[in-house]
Amino acid sequence: MARRRSSKRRGPRRKMSISLLGTAETLVVGNQATKALFGTDLIPFLTEGWLTSTTKATDNSWEVSLKELVSGLVPGGSGYGIAQSSFSGTPQQQIMKVMTMNLRKHGAQAAVTAVAAPVMFKFARKIFRRPIRVGNRLLKGTGVRI
């Protein structure tokens, strides 16, 4: 009689944890992407107008926040927050002009950062492997890892 195949025994399943280095890498790349397209950093882009009042980060026609984009898309909204006298065309054409101008101004830096940041973070993970391992042991039960 042929021997029965036994299924492989699996160890206990690990819980998903948040990586601090992965989060920092995403923040760096996302920050440059929003700077290149909307002229402002990621956190002010996401929060201004909803969680915080408007500050210097999104106070002119070349800097657009998420609230301004949403209010520009909603029929009857308050528009994109772009001065109507400085641009001609429909609101969609105006926002495209703003994004084009921001890409010309910040696009090269954003492209370099989008390529270089993941490489640098991978390099840092290799160099700091031992301290990261020690830190992960200390943070073992928290659901956070380095």
N, C-alpha and C positions, 0 to 999 in steps of 0.2 A: 504494500500500500504506500502511496506517495505521501511524503511529509507535507503537512499543512503549513501554508505560509502564515507566519505570525506578523501582525501589524507592528510597525515600529512604535515603540513607546515614546511619547512626547513628554518633555519636561513641562513644568508649570508655565503657563502663558504669562509673558511680561506685560505689564500695563504700559500704555503709551505715556511718554513723558515729554515735557517741553524742553527743547535744547536751547540754552542761553546763547551759544555761539551761532546756532542756526537762526534764531530770532534776530540777533544783531546783524548777521549777514543780510537777512531779508530787509531789515530796516535801512541799511546802507544803500542797497540797490534800489529799494522803493523810494527812498528819499531823492536819489538822483533822477529816477524816472519822473516823479512828480515835479521836480525842479525843471527838467527838460521840457515837459509838456505844459505845465500850468504855472511855472515861475515861482513856486513856493515849495517849502519843505513838506514832508509827508504828514506830520502831526498837525500843523496848522491847516493843511489842505483838508484833512478829515474832520477836524473839530470846529473850526471857526464858523460862527454863525449858528451852530447848534449847541455845542457844549460851552463855548467861550464867545465873548464878543469879538468883533472884528478888531484886529491889531495891525501893526505895520506889516505883517507878513502877507496880507492879502488886501492892502488898501488902495491899489491903483489898477488901472485897466489892463496891465500886463500880467497881473497875478490873479488867478481864479481859484476859488475854493469849491469844494464839493457842493456846498449849499447853493452857491451861485449857479453851478451847472444844473442841479436838480430844479431850481426855481426857473431857470431858462427853458428847460424841457417841458415843464408843466404848462398846459394851456392856461392863460390868464395869470401866469406867474410874474414875478417882478423883474424878469430878464436876467441876463448874465452878469450884471454889475459892471458892464463896459460902458464907458462914456459914449453916448450916441453921436456926439459931434466929432469925435476923432476917427470914426470908421464909417464907411458907407456899406450898404448891402443889408441882407437879412441877418437876423441874430446868429444863424448857423454860420454864415460867411464871416461874421465878426469873430466868433469864437475860433474859427479855423485860422484867421489872421493872427490872433493872439497866440495860438499854439505854434504856428509857423515861426513867428518872431521868437518865441521862447526856445524852439528847437534850434534856430540859427544861433542864438545866444549861448545856450547851455547844452546843446546836443552832443558835441564832441566830448565834453567832460563826462556826460552821462554814459556815453558809449564806452569810454575807457574804464569808467568805474564798474559798469555792468560786466565787463570782461575781467578786470583785474581783481575786484573784490572777492569773488569765489575762489580764485587761485590763491590769493593771499590768506584767506581763511583756511583753506586746505593745508597750506604750508604751515600756518600757525598751529593747526591741530596736530600735525606731525611733530613739530618742534616741542610743543608743550604737552605731549602725550602723558607723561608721568604726572605732572601737576593736575592735569584734567582728570586722570584716573583717581587721584586722591580726593579731589573735590567732588567727584561723582559718588565716591564712597560716603563722604560726609552728607551728601544730599540724597542718599538712597531712598528714604521713605517719603520724600516730599513730592515726588512726581516731577521734579525739575532736575535737569542734568546740564552739565557744562558742555 
